[in-house]
């Protein structure tokens, strides 16, 4: 049985996989997410999100109705690990032009270039901003000019790699 204590005590990949398989056997990823990813104990929230990243895309699709809640969580959490893992899940969900949130786009644009942000968050924000801007050619042009102008000496390899991949992809 999954409990907050069990999730709090996840120490490694094997523990995370064990929780994931328990959730999978129950078949209700949304209920698990609602119960644990917003926990006041950031260890529980972080570990629950980590376990959810083990899910395949079809399993994560159960979280699609929670997209706005996940976005709110990513933008408001003070915990970088919770932010990164939440963005990882958001990045794997569908986004449509009708559901585009300009506050989230602004968040992603700000955090992808923020020099004090962690590289994993910068990279995920860059990928998400690219996806959101792809709905609007005028936004895509601005996005591409922004990443072209980034002074890459200040960024880690993960961010450089995503930036270069997006620049190459757009030139095709």
C-alpha positions in Angstrom: 0.0 0.0 0.0 1.3 3.5 -0.9 1.6 5.9 1.9 3.2 9.3 2.4 5.9 7.7 4.6 6.7 5.2 1.9 7.0 7.9 -0.7 9.0 10.2 1.6 11.5 7.3 2.0 12.2 6.8 -1.7 16.0 6.9 -1.8 16.9 5.6 -5.3 15.8 4.4 -8.7 14.7 1.0 -7.4 12.4 2.6 -4.8 10.9 5.0 -7.4 10.3 2.1 -9.8 8.6 0.1 -7.0 6.2 3.0 -6.3 5.6 3.5 -10.0 4.7 -0.2 -10.4 2.3 -0.1 -7.5 0.6 2.9 -9.0 0.5 1.2 -12.4 -1.1 -1.9 -10.8 -3.8 0.3 -9.3 -4.2 2.0 -12.7 -5.0 5.4 -11.3 -2.2 7.8 -11.9 -4.5 10.9 -11.5 -5.6 9.8 -8.0 -2.0 9.2 -7.0 -0.9 12.6 -8.4 -3.8 14.5 -6.7 -3.0 12.8 -3.4 0.8 13.2 -3.3 2.3 15.8 -5.7 0.9 18.7 -3.8 1.9 17.4 -0.4 3.1 20.0 2.1 6.2 17.9 2.7 8.4 18.7 -0.3 10.1 15.3 0.0 6.8 13.5 -0.6 5.8 15.9 -3.4 9.2 15.5 -5.1 9.4 11.8 -4.8 5.8 11.3 -6.0 6.6 13.4 -9.1 9.8 11.4 -9.6 7.8 8.2 -9.5 5.3 9.6 -12.0 8.2 10.4 -14.5 8.6 6.6 -14.8 5.2 6.3 -16.4 4.8 5.9 -20.1 3.0 8.5 -22.2 -0.3 6.6 -22.2 -0.2 6.4 -18.4 0.7 10.1 -18.0 -2.2 11.0 -20.3 -4.4 10.3 -17.2 -3.0 13.6 -15.9 -4.1 15.6 -18.9 -7.2 17.0 -17.1 -4.7 18.3 -14.4 -2.6 20.3 -16.9 -3.6 23.7 -15.5 -3.0 22.5 -11.9 0.4 21.2 -12.9 1.3 24.5 -14.6 0.2 26.4 -11.5 2.4 24.1 -9.4 5.4 24.6 -11.6 5.1 28.3 -11.5 4.5 28.7 -7.8 6.6 26.1 -6.0 9.7 27.4 -4.2 11.3 24.0 -4.6 13.5 23.6 -7.8 13.3 19.8 -7.8 9.5 19.9 -7.7 9.5 22.6 -10.4 11.8 20.5 -12.7 9.8 17.3 -12.2 6.5 19.0 -12.7 7.8 20.7 -15.9 9.0 17.2 -17.1 5.5 15.9 -16.8 3.9 18.9 -18.4 6.4 18.6 -21.3 5.0 15.1 -21.9 1.4 16.1 -22.0 -0.5 17.5 -24.9 -0.9 21.3 -25.4 -3.3 22.9 -27.7 -3.6 26.4 -29.0 -6.9 26.8 -27.3 -5.4 26.0 -23.9 -2.3 28.3 -24.3 -1.7 30.2 -21.1 0.2 33.4 -21.6 1.3 33.5 -18.0 3.0 30.1 -18.5 4.6 31.1 -21.7 6.0 34.2 -20.0 7.2 32.0 -17.1 9.0 29.7 -19.5 10.5 32.5 -21.5 11.8 34.1 -18.3 13.1 30.9 -16.8 14.8 29.5 -19.9 17.2 32.5 -19.9 17.4 33.1 -16.2 21.1 32.8 -15.3 20.3 31.6 -11.7 17.9 28.9 -12.8 19.0 25.2 -12.9 20.0 23.9 -16.4 17.3 21.2 -16.3 14.6 23.8 -15.7 16.0 26.2 -18.3 16.0 23.3 -20.9 12.5 22.2 -20.1 11.2 25.8 -20.2 12.9 26.3 -23.6 11.3 23.2 -25.0 7.9 24.2 -23.6 8.2 27.8 -24.8 9.1 26.5 -28.3 6.0 24.3 -28.3 3.7 27.1 -27.2 5.2 29.6 -29.7 4.8 27.1 -32.5 1.0 27.9 -32.5 1.8 31.5 -33.6 4.3 32.4 -36.3 4.9 35.9 -34.9 5.7 34.4 -31.4 7.9 31.8 -33.0 9.9 34.5 -34.8 10.4 36.3 -31.5 11.3 33.1 -29.7 13.9 32.2 -32.3 15.5 35.7 -32.1 15.6 35.3 -28.3 17.5 32.0 -28.4 19.8 33.1 -31.2 20.8 36.1 -29.0 21.5 34.1 -25.9 25.1 34.5 -24.8 26.0 30.8 -24.7 29.1 31.2 -22.5 26.8 31.5 -19.5 24.8 28.3 -20.1 25.5 24.6 -19.3 25.7 22.0 -22.1 22.1 20.8 -21.6 20.8 24.3 -22.4 23.2 24.7 -25.3 22.1 21.4 -26.8 18.4 22.1 -26.6 19.0 25.6 -28.1 21.1 24.3 -31.0 18.6 21.5 -31.7 15.7 24.0 -31.8 17.7 26.3 -34.1 18.5 23.5 -36.5 14.9 22.2 -36.4 13.5 25.7 -37.3 15.9 26.0 -40.2 14.6 22.8 -41.9 
